[in-house]
């Protein structure tokens, strides 16, 4: 019933958004005399804010057509290297550019598409051969494709690394985990190290990841621990309705994840929309477009499978299995001591309200067999959770640290 109610509301809002958008365009048309008096500009701006907020959204495009290397513009082509049921391995191929370090950016499966990391990819294109995990919206995956849980996630990462190439000489792959995938990336590194897999990554960089959520718990951590497993199963899991390919699949809906994130900083979001309204009234199109672009991406959400979501709640947030040494993969214990030659970089944001200070740093402590020379911690001063991997702080402060780490261990 939850998903059906949401679909009904979305349909009604889509119609209202279209009407508001048409009216806003009419009121802002220079040929319309009412646009110049009687509050036409104010009403038109208000309608435009509503139309943008209520519009339905699908999967955005990366839209990265070129980059600049040594002062020259280089074309970028998106290639799908490996396609799987619940996600694909995408490469941003730099035309006529050979070599360079290989970088696998692991996007979070947490309600948003991989395009949320557009800025992350864009910044690394001049210095690396970039790949990314492009996860699929669970409501589009038919039930015949089976399940997808945390074990499957780790399997996908291993298979993606193997598809990129063996860890030989300068051809080794570097892996960058943004937020949620820090734990499965770490688990994959442990499993591959224990198996002496030649495709194990040269470096593993984790940014704002919940490796040990007992350190500086945030509101997100508290929510995940104050209720039992049964509560999440009964209250936040929904069944995909019949109008989608994944009809009948149990999921944690993306719209619930978005609602949770919005409610955490509701005051800031309300002020952002008020500022958007003022920019539109005053004709400041550049500032208004910037705010619109952010929310266009932020509101584009997708569903994740119920088994993956519930297992993550249990393993990562309630049991703290990885730092306790009790996490398993396909029945085998995930042993951090198995990592002996993968250089680990832990990055945290000083003002991160999703993964508190110390949660990612814990990855260095539990890697007991890794030499100190292959461990590094960096705290981005003034950066919140989003600022670690997007925006000016990412481009100017965090990314250079990642580049340096890759060069030092490549």
C-alpha positions, 0 to 999 in steps of 0.5 A: 500500500505504501508504494501505491500511495506514493505512486498516486501522489506522484501522479497528482503532483506531476500534473500540478507541476506541469500546470505550475510550469506552464503558468510560470512561463506565461507570467514571465513571458515578456510579451505578457503585460501582466508580467510587469505589474500586479505581482506577476513576477513574484507569483511566477517565481513561486510557481516555478519553485513549486514546479521544480520541486514537484516534477517527476524525475528519472535517472540523470545523465553524467553529461561528461563529454570532455576533460582538459589534460595538459591544456588540451581538450580531450573527448570522453566516451562512456563505455559499459565494460561489464553489465550485470542484473543490478548494476554495470561497470562503466568506464569514462574512456579518454579518447586517444589517451593511453595509460595512466592509473586505473581508478574504480570509483564505487558509488553508494547504493543508498537511494541515489544514482551514481550520477551523484558522484559526477563532480567526483568523476569530473575531477579525476578524469584529467589524472586517471582512467576512471571507472564507476559502479553504475547501480541499477534501480531495483524496481526495474530488475525483474524478480527472475534475476534473483536477489541482491544482498551484501554478499552479492555487492562484494561479489560484484566489486571483485568481478568489476576489479577482475574485469578492469585488470590484474594488479601488475606494475603500473596497471594496478587498479585503485579503488575509491569508496564514497560513503556507504560502500566503504564496508563492502569495499573493505570486505572485498579487499580482505577477501581478495587479499586472503585469496591472493587475487592478482586483481586486488586493488593497489590502494583503497581510499574510503571517504566518509564511510561507516566502518565503525559507527560506534565512533561519534554516532550521528543521527543516522547511526542512532536511527539504525540502532534504536529499533530492532530489525523487525521494525525496519522490515515492517515499516520501511520495506515496500513491494514494487507495484505491477506497473514496473518491471520489478513488480513484486520485489521487496525494496527500500524505496528511494523516496523514503531515503530522500525524505529521511535526508531532507528531514535531517536538514529541513531548515537548510532545505527550506532556506535554499528554496527561499533563496531560489525564489528570491533569485528568480524574482530578482532575475539572478538566473545563474544562481537560480540554475545552480540551486536547481541543478543541485536539487535536480540530482538530489531528488533523483532517487532509486530503490534498493533491494530489501535484503541488501538494506536490511543486511546492511542495517544488521551488519554495519550499524547494529552488529558492527561486524567488520570492526569486531571481526565477525563479518562473513562473506559466503560463510567465510570470516572477513579478516582485516588482517589479511590485508598486507599490501593494499595502501589504505587512505581514510578521509573524513569531513570535519562537519560530516553529520552522516558518518562522524569523525573516527568512523572511517579512520577505524579502517586503519586500526583494524588493518593490523597486518598493514605497515604504517607506511601504507596507512594515511588519515586525512580530515578535510577541515570545514567539509560536510558529508557532501563536501568530501566528494563534491564541490570546491573542498573536494576539488581543491583539498581532498582530490589532491590528497587522493592523487598523491596517495595513488602516485605514491603507491602506484 
